[in-house]
Amino acid sequence: MTGGTVVCGVTESPDGRGAAELARALGARLGLRLVLVHVVDGVPAGTHESLSARQRQAGAERTLDQIAHGMDERAEKRVMVGDRADALARVAAEEGADLIVIGSRPAGLGNRKLRCTLARELEAATPIPVVVAPPTTRERTNHRLAVAAGASTR
């Protein structure tokens, strides 16, 4: 698969950063373009130009810059205002996404289950497949990707 797009919803949290790492790895392995999206939610309608909304948008842009810079990747970045599921579905449709990647939080006894209500909301909002990245327990490396890419070219 080449020439497609992965849209990744990111946040400041380690879970959002873990989702970005997984999206980058999937994009690299499958030859897909990466679009990182940070959604500023909780902004009442008609107030997106207020001082506090503009400050939150500026913070979202800084977060996207830090995540993209940390991945050594030329990922595209978008900041959206509104409901997270609706905004991610809208960006995915606009970008012609093949996949949406989002983060999750551990839940349940021993943190063995994943908690991600956004996945259920996206399932209702878009037909695009959603991948829920598990919480990061260790740093992802490019070693496996390089080995897999080398094997697929033979």
DRENZALUM-984972 format. One record per residue (C-alpha): residue in three letters; x, y, z. Coordinates in Angstrom, 2 decimals, decimal comma, padded with zeros to 5 digits. Layout:
<pts>
[pt "Ala"; [X; Y; Z]]
...
</pts>
This chain:
<pts>
[pt "Met"; [000,00; 000,00; 000,00]]
[pt "Thr"; [001,55; 003,33; -000,99]]
[pt "Gly"; [000,31; 006,87; -001,34]]
[pt "Gly"; [-002,25; 006,67; 001,46]]
[pt "Thr"; [-002,63; 008,59; 004,69]]
[pt "Val"; [-002,64; 007,88; 008,42]]
[pt "Val"; [-004,42; 010,44; 010,59]]
[pt "Cys"; [-003,34; 010,40; 014,23]]
[pt "Gly"; [-005,13; 012,14; 017,08]]
[pt "Val"; [-002,54; 013,39; 019,58]]
[pt "Thr"; [-002,62; 015,02; 023,00]]
[pt "Glu"; [-000,05; 016,26; 025,49]]
[pt "Ser"; [-000,35; 013,04; 027,47]]
[pt "Pro"; [002,02; 010,09; 027,17]]
[pt "Asp"; [-000,90; 008,15; 025,63]]
[pt "Gly"; [-001,24; 010,72; 022,83]]
[pt "Arg"; [002,48; 010,66; 022,21]]
[pt "Gly"; [002,44; 006,86; 022,13]]
[pt "Ala"; [-000,28; 006,99; 019,49]]
[pt "Ala"; [001,90; 009,32; 017,40]]
[pt "Glu"; [004,85; 006,91; 017,68]]
[pt "Leu"; [002,69; 003,98; 016,56]]
[pt "Ala"; [001,21; 006,03; 013,69]]
[pt "Arg"; [004,70; 007,01; 012,55]]
[pt "Ala"; [005,84; 003,39; 012,64]]
[pt "Leu"; [002,78; 002,19; 010,71]]
[pt "Gly"; [003,16; 005,00; 008,18]]
[pt "Ala"; [006,83; 004,19; 007,65]]
[pt "Arg"; [006,19; 000,48; 007,29]]
[pt "Leu"; [003,23; 000,88; 004,91]]
[pt "Gly"; [004,52; 003,91; 003,01]]
[pt "Leu"; [001,72; 006,19; 004,21]]
[pt "Arg"; [001,72; 009,95; 004,74]]
[pt "Leu"; [001,24; 011,01; 008,38]]
[pt "Val"; [-001,10; 013,78; 009,53]]
[pt "Leu"; [-000,97; 014,62; 013,25]]
[pt "Val"; [-004,15; 016,23; 014,60]]
[pt "His"; [-004,61; 017,93; 017,95]]
[pt "Val"; [-008,24; 018,75; 018,76]]
[pt "Val"; [-008,97; 021,60; 021,14]]
[pt "Asp"; [-012,30; 020,59; 022,65]]
[pt "Gly"; [-014,50; 022,27; 025,20]]
[pt "Val"; [-014,55; 025,61; 023,36]]
[pt "Pro"; [-018,15; 026,90; 023,28]]
[pt "Ala"; [-019,58; 027,68; 019,85]]
[pt "Gly"; [-018,81; 031,22; 018,71]]
[pt "Thr"; [-015,91; 031,69; 021,13]]
[pt "His"; [-013,08; 030,13; 019,09]]
[pt "Glu"; [-011,57; 033,61; 018,63]]
[pt "Ser"; [-011,56; 034,41; 022,36]]
[pt "Leu"; [-008,25; 034,90; 024,17]]
[pt "Ser"; [-008,48; 031,61; 026,07]]
[pt "Ala"; [-009,39; 029,65; 022,90]]
[pt "Arg"; [-006,49; 031,22; 020,99]]
[pt "Gln"; [-004,13; 030,38; 023,86]]
[pt "Arg"; [-005,33; 026,75; 023,85]]
[pt "Gln"; [-004,84; 026,58; 020,07]]
[pt "Ala"; [-001,31; 027,99; 020,42]]
[pt "Gly"; [-000,59; 025,34; 023,07]]
[pt "Ala"; [-001,89; 022,65; 020,73]]
[pt "Glu"; [000,41; 023,91; 017,96]]
[pt "Arg"; [003,40; 023,77; 020,33]]
[pt "Thr"; [002,48; 020,22; 021,33]]
[pt "Leu"; [002,25; 019,16; 017,67]]
[pt "Asp"; [005,60; 020,79; 016,92]]
[pt "Gln"; [007,26; 018,97; 019,84]]
[pt "Ile"; [005,80; 015,60; 018,86]]
[pt "Ala"; [006,68; 015,98; 015,17]]
[pt "His"; [010,21; 017,21; 015,99]]
[pt "Gly"; [010,76; 014,31; 018,39]]
[pt "Met"; [009,91; 011,81; 015,67]]
[pt "Asp"; [012,42; 013,18; 013,12]]
[pt "Glu"; [009,60; 013,05; 010,60]]
[pt "Arg"; [008,05; 015,55; 008,22]]
[pt "Ala"; [004,56; 014,83; 009,52]]
[pt "Glu"; [001,84; 017,26; 008,57]]
[pt "Lys"; [000,15; 018,99; 011,50]]
[pt "Arg"; [-003,39; 020,27; 011,99]]
[pt "Val"; [-005,12; 021,92; 014,93]]
[pt "Met"; [-008,90; 021,62; 015,06]]
[pt "Val"; [-011,46; 023,13; 017,42]]
[pt "Gly"; [-014,57; 021,21; 018,44]]
[pt "Asp"; [-015,67; 017,74; 019,41]]
[pt "Arg"; [-012,77; 015,27; 019,19]]
[pt "Ala"; [-014,59; 012,53; 017,28]]
[pt "Asp"; [-016,22; 014,92; 014,82]]
[pt "Ala"; [-012,98; 016,83; 014,22]]
[pt "Leu"; [-010,90; 013,67; 013,67]]
[pt "Ala"; [-013,56; 012,22; 011,35]]
[pt "Arg"; [-013,65; 015,50; 009,40]]
[pt "Val"; [-009,86; 015,62; 008,98]]
[pt "Ala"; [-009,77; 011,94; 008,02]]
[pt "Ala"; [-012,40; 012,56; 005,33]]
[pt "Glu"; [-010,64; 015,70; 004,05]]
[pt "Glu"; [-007,26; 013,92; 003,89]]
[pt "Gly"; [-008,63; 010,72; 002,36]]
[pt "Ala"; [-007,27; 008,76; 005,32]]
[pt "Asp"; [-006,87; 005,01; 005,18]]
[pt "Leu"; [-006,50; 004,71; 008,94]]
[pt "Ile"; [-007,04; 006,70; 012,15]]
[pt "Val"; [-004,73; 006,07; 015,12]]
[pt "Ile"; [-005,65; 007,20; 018,64]]
[pt "Gly"; [-004,21; 006,59; 022,10]]
[pt "Ser"; [-005,72; 004,79; 025,07]]
[pt "Arg"; [-005,40; 004,60; 028,81]]
[pt "Pro"; [-004,96; 001,47; 030,90]]
[pt "Ala"; [-008,02; 000,41; 032,89]]
[pt "Gly"; [-009,28; -002,50; 034,92]]
[pt "Leu"; [-007,62; -004,79; 037,40]]
[pt "Gly"; [-003,87; -004,69; 036,81]]
[pt "Asn"; [-004,32; -002,18; 033,98]]
[pt "Arg"; [-004,81; -005,04; 031,51]]
[pt "Lys"; [-007,73; -003,49; 029,64]]
[pt "Leu"; [-007,71; -000,41; 027,44]]
[pt "Arg"; [-010,01; 002,53; 027,98]]
[pt "Cys"; [-010,87; 004,60; 024,93]]
[pt "Thr"; [-014,33; 006,07; 024,55]]
[pt "Leu"; [-013,10; 008,06; 021,55]]
[pt "Ala"; [-012,82; 004,81; 019,55]]
[pt "Arg"; [-016,54; 004,13; 020,04]]
[pt "Glu"; [-017,40; 007,70; 019,07]]
[pt "Leu"; [-015,25; 007,47; 015,92]]
[pt "Glu"; [-016,84; 004,15; 014,99]]
[pt "Ala"; [-020,20; 005,93; 014,84]]
[pt "Ala"; [-018,80; 009,01; 013,06]]
[pt "Thr"; [-016,69; 007,51; 010,24]]
[pt "Pro"; [-016,27; 004,32; 008,19]]
[pt "Ile"; [-012,46; 004,67; 008,33]]
[pt "Pro"; [-010,76; 001,95; 010,42]]
[pt "Val"; [-009,56; 003,05; 013,86]]
[pt "Val"; [-006,45; 001,63; 015,53]]
[pt "Val"; [-006,21; 002,08; 019,30]]
[pt "Ala"; [-002,58; 002,35; 020,37]]
[pt "Pro"; [-001,90; 000,63; 023,68]]
[pt "Pro"; [-000,19; 002,65; 026,39]]
[pt "Thr"; [003,54; 002,83; 025,81]]
[pt "Thr"; [005,49; 000,68; 028,24]]
[pt "Arg"; [008,80; 000,98; 026,42]]
[pt "Glu"; [010,30; 003,09; 023,68]]
[pt "Arg"; [009,50; 001,96; 020,15]]
[pt "Thr"; [012,51; 001,42; 017,92]]
[pt "Asn"; [012,95; 001,52; 014,17]]
[pt "His"; [014,92; -001,75; 014,22]]
[pt "Arg"; [011,90; -003,97; 013,59]]
[pt "Leu"; [010,67; -001,64; 010,86]]
[pt "Ala"; [014,04; -001,66; 009,11]]
[pt "Val"; [014,17; -005,46; 009,23]]
[pt "Ala"; [010,58; -005,74; 007,95]]
[pt "Ala"; [011,15; -003,18; 005,18]]
[pt "Gly"; [014,34; -004,94; 004,08]]
[pt "Ala"; [012,55; -008,29; 003,95]]
[pt "Ser"; [009,64; -006,91; 001,92]]
[pt "Thr"; [011,94; -005,53; -000,83]]
[pt "Arg"; [013,44; -008,94; -001,55]]
</pts>
